Amino acid sequence: MIGAEPSPSNPIRSVHVIVNPASGQPGDAVLNTLHAVFSEEMGIDWDVSLTRDTGDGFRQAQKAIEQGVDAVAVYGGDGTVREVVSALKCSEIPLAILPGGTGNLFAVQLGIPKALRRAARLIAGPHRIDRVDVGLANGEAFVVAVGTGFIAETMDVTDREMKDRMGFPAYLVGGYKKLREMPHAYYRLVLDDERVEEGEGVACLVSNTNSTGISGLQVPSGGSNQDGLLDVLLFRDVDAPTVLSIVGDILGLQELTAPLVRWPVRKVVIEADPPQLVTLDGDITGETPVEVTILPAALKIIVPA
């Protein structure tokens, strides 16, 4: 595989784990599992820090790099992962993901086991280290996708309580709420400083993987986080049948085919009239305009062998 390195002959001996206590299992259960795997099974030297405020994941990962650990692991959702990636990008310290959030789309794309114990065992057991692309949106790092309009509005309306109670289907409930008030915007997309695409739409999405950031809905004609490219999609409309199609795909009842045009680029500037909310990997970060670029092979990450 392009951008892949074999598992090192000397296994990882030290790891710093960054835990978002608002994610997944209760804190004690997470720490007990990590102790059982790292200390009792694998003999790994490990320590842990907890995030409390925005930016903690970035600062804690920076400190771990300075301490010279062999790897940094993160237990949390896509937002926590994004903060840690902001620190690890362009470094030689690999990232290990321990899925603990609502969606964990990046972990799903990489084939990371959902079970915490199995994901932790990847760090010292057989694994592969991939180099993957990292996106930048107005200078902020992301690994899955940037979304505007309907996509960002859906993320914004879905609160923590609903996500904790329902899991990822909470986003579908949020999506249905936004269907009732689906404002169109006039989009102007500047692709690679050369080509301009314009038109009305309800959302624009820039994907760094083959995921659109909506569970079950994939980028037409592929898409990869190892090709040095971003995939830009303009959603002209999103209706109830499309949302139902997404639900069916999640449940394995059908395959989703969506009439979406894809533009592979290295840079895109998104303007919208009126301005639209912007989400990076599920976090609301502001409004359009937004400039999105790609850092090829900027992140080392531990994945199943």
C-alpha positions in Angstrom: 0.0 0.0 0.0 1.3 3.5 -0.8 2.5 5.4 2.2 2.7 2.2 4.4 5.5 1.1 6.6 5.8 -2.4 8.0 5.4 -3.0 11.7 8.8 -2.2 13.3 11.0 -5.0 14.5 11.2 -3.3 17.9 7.6 -2.9 19.1 6.4 0.3 20.6 7.6 0.6 24.2 6.1 3.9 25.4 2.7 5.5 24.7 0.9 8.6 26.0 -2.9 8.2 26.0 -5.1 11.2 25.6 -8.6 10.5 26.9 -11.7 12.6 26.4 -13.8 11.6 29.5 -17.0 12.7 27.8 -16.6 9.9 25.2 -17.8 6.3 25.3 -17.3 4.2 28.4 -17.0 5.6 31.9 -13.4 6.8 32.7 -12.7 3.9 35.2 -13.6 1.3 32.6 -11.3 2.9 30.0 -8.3 3.1 32.4 -8.9 -0.5 33.7 -8.9 -1.8 30.1 -5.8 0.1 29.1 -4.0 -1.1 32.3 -4.9 -4.7 31.5 -3.6 -4.4 27.9 -0.6 -2.1 28.3 0.8 -3.1 31.7 -0.3 -6.7 32.2 -0.4 -8.1 28.6 2.1 -6.0 26.6 4.5 -4.5 29.1 4.2 -1.0 27.6 5.3 2.1 29.5 2.2 4.3 29.4 0.7 7.4 31.0 -2.6 9.2 30.5 -4.0 12.7 30.4 -7.6 13.9 30.4 -9.0 16.6 28.2 -11.3 19.2 29.8 -11.3 22.2 27.5 -11.0 22.9 23.8 -7.3 22.6 22.8 -6.3 20.3 25.6 -5.7 17.4 23.1 -3.4 19.6 21.1 -1.4 20.7 24.1 -1.1 17.3 25.6 0.0 15.7 22.3 2.7 18.5 22.0 4.0 17.7 25.5 4.1 13.9 24.7 6.2 14.7 21.5 8.6 16.7 23.6 8.9 13.8 26.1 9.9 11.5 23.3 7.2 8.8 23.5 7.1 6.1 20.8 3.4 6.8 20.0 0.4 8.9 21.0 -3.0 7.3 21.5 -6.3 9.1 21.7 -9.6 7.8 23.1 -12.4 10.0 21.9 -14.4 11.0 18.9 -13.4 12.7 15.6 -13.1 16.1 17.3 -10.6 14.9 19.9 -8.7 13.0 17.2 -8.5 16.2 15.1 -6.9 18.2 18.0 -4.3 15.5 18.5 -3.6 15.3 14.7 -3.0 19.1 14.8 0.0 18.4 17.0 1.3 15.2 15.4 1.1 16.2 11.7 4.5 16.5 10.1 6.1 14.7 13.0 7.5 11.2 13.2 5.4 10.2 16.1 2.6 7.8 15.0 -1.0 8.2 16.2 -3.1 5.3 17.5 -6.9 5.7 17.7 -8.9 4.1 20.4 -12.5 4.7 19.2 -14.7 6.3 21.9 -16.9 8.8 20.1 -20.3 8.8 18.5 -19.2 8.3 14.9 -15.4 7.7 14.8 -15.6 8.0 11.0 -11.8 8.2 10.6 -11.3 5.1 12.7 -13.9 3.2 10.6 -12.2 4.2 7.4 -8.9 2.9 8.7 -10.3 -0.4 9.9 -9.6 0.2 13.6 -11.5 -2.2 15.8 -14.4 -0.7 17.7 -13.7 -2.7 20.8 -11.3 -0.8 23.1 -9.2 -3.8 24.1 -8.7 -4.9 20.5 -7.8 -1.4 19.4 -5.3 -1.0 22.3 -3.6 -4.3 21.3 -2.8 -2.9 17.9 -0.2 -0.7 19.4 2.1 -3.4 20.6 0.9 -6.2 18.5 1.1 -6.8 14.7 0.3 -3.5 13.0 1.2 -1.4 10.0 2.1 2.3 10.0 0.5 4.3 7.3 1.3 7.8 6.2 -2.0 9.6 5.4 -2.9 13.1 4.2 -4.0 15.8 6.5 -6.3 18.7 5.4 -6.1 22.3 6.5 -9.2 24.5 6.6 -8.2 28.2 7.3 -5.1 26.7 8.9 -7.0 24.2 11.2 -6.2 20.5 10.7 -8.8 17.8 9.8 -8.7 14.2 8.7 -12.2 13.3 7.5 -14.1 16.2 5.9 -15.1 19.9 5.9 -18.8 20.5 5.6 -20.9 23.6 5.1 -24.6 24.4 5.0 -26.9 21.5 5.7 -24.1 19.2 6.9 -22.8 21.8 9.4 -26.3 22.7 10.5 -27.1 19.0 11.2 -24.0 18.7 13.3 -24.9 21.9 15.2 -28.4 20.9 16.0 -27.5 17.4 17.3 -26.7 17.9 21.0 -24.5 15.7 23.3 -27.4 14.2 25.2 -29.0 13.0 22.0 -25.7 11.5 20.7 -25.1 9.7 24.1 -28.6 8.3 24.0 -28.9 7.3 20.3 -25.4 7.1 18.9 -24.8 8.0 15.3 -28.6 7.9 14.3 -28.9 11.1 16.4 -27.3 12.9 13.4 -30.1 11.5 11.2 -32.7 12.9 13.6 -30.9 16.2 13.5 -30.9 16.0 9.7 -34.6 15.5 9.6 -35.1 18.6 11.7 -33.1 20.7 9.3 -35.1 19.4 6.3 -37.9 21.6 7.3 -35.8 24.7 7.0 -33.5 24.0 4.1 -32.1 27.3 3.0 -30.2 27.3 -0.3 -27.1 29.4 -0.7 -25.3 30.6 -3.8 -21.9 28.9 -3.8 -18.7 30.0 -5.5 -15.9 27.4 -5.5 -12.4 28.3 -6.7 -10.6 25.1 -7.5 -6.7 25.0 -7.5 -6.7 28.8 -8.2 -7.7 28.0 -11.8 -11.3 26.9 -12.2 -14.4 28.4 -10.8 -17.7 26.5 -10.2 -20.8 28.4 -9.2 -24.4 27.5 -8.4 -27.1 27.0 -5.8 -26.8 24.3 -3.2 -27.7 23.3 0.3 -24.2 22.1 1.3 -20.6 21.8 0.1 -18.3 19.1 1.3 -14.5 18.7 1.0 -13.5 15.1 1.9 -10.0 13.8 2.7 -11.2 10.1 2.6 -13.9 8.2 0.6 -16.3 9.4 3.3 -18.5 12.4 3.0 -18.7 12.8 6.8 -22.2 11.4 6.7 -22.2 7.7 7.8 -23.0 5.5 4.9 -22.7 8.1 2.1 -19.4 7.8 0.3 -17.6 9.9 -2.3 -18.5 8.8 -5.9 -15.6 7.2 -7.8 -13.6 6.5 -4.6 -11.4 9.0 -2.8 -8.5 8.3 -0.5 -6.5 9.8 2.3 -3.3 8.7 0.6 -3.7 10.3 -2.8 -2.6 13.9 -2.0 -6.0 15.2 -3.1 -9.2 16.5 -1.7 -12.6 15.6 -3.1 -15.0 18.6 -3.4 -18.8 17.9 -3.7 -21.7 20.3 -4.0 -25.0 19.1 -2.8 -27.7 20.7 -4.9 -30.4 19.4 -2.6 -31.0 16.9 0.2 -34.5 15.5 0.7 -36.2 12.9 2.9 -35.6 10.0 0.5 -31.9 10.7 0.5 -31.8 10.6 4.3 -33.8 7.4 4.3 -31.4 6.0 1.8 -28.5 6.8 4.2 -30.4 5.0 7.0 -30.9 2.0 4.8 -27.2 1.9 4.0 -26.2 2.0 7.6 -28.5 -0.9 8.4 -27.2 -2.8 5.4 -30.6 -2.8 3.7 -29.4 -1.2 0.5 -26.4 0.4 -1.2 -26.6 4.2 -1.5 -26.0 5.8 -4.9 -26.1 9.6 -4.9 -26.0 11.9 -8.0 -23.0 13.9 -6.8 -20.3 15.6 -9.0 -16.8 15.2 -7.6 -13.9 17.6 -8.2 -10.4 16.2 -7.1 -8.3 19.2 -6.1 -5.3 20.2 -3.9 -6.9 23.5 -2.9 -10.4 24.9 -2.8 -11.8 28.3 -1.6 -15.5 28.1 -0.7 -17.6 31.2 -0.7 -21.4 31.3 0.0 -24.1 33.9 -0.1 -25.4 34.1 2.5 -22.5 32.8 4.6 -22.8 29.2 5.8 -21.7 27.4 8.9 -18.5 25.3 8.6 -17.8 22.0 10.4 -14.4 20.2 10.6 -14.7 16.5 11.5 -18.0 17.3 13.3 -16.8 20.5 15.1 -18.4 23.8 14.2 -15.5 26.2 13.6 -17.0 29.3 12.0 -18.6 30.4 8.7 -17.6 30.7 5.0 -15.5 31.7 3.3 -13.0 28.9 4.0 -9.8 27.9 2.2 -9.0 24.2 2.3 -5.7 22.7 1.3 -3.9 19.3 1.7 -0.7 18.2 3.4 0.2 14.9 1.6 1.4 12.0 3.8 1.7 14.3 6.8 0.5 11.9 9.5 1.9 8.5 10.6 -0.9 6.3 12.0 -1.1 2.8 13.4 -3.6 0.5 11.5 -4.3 -3.2 11.4 -1.7 -5.3 9.6 
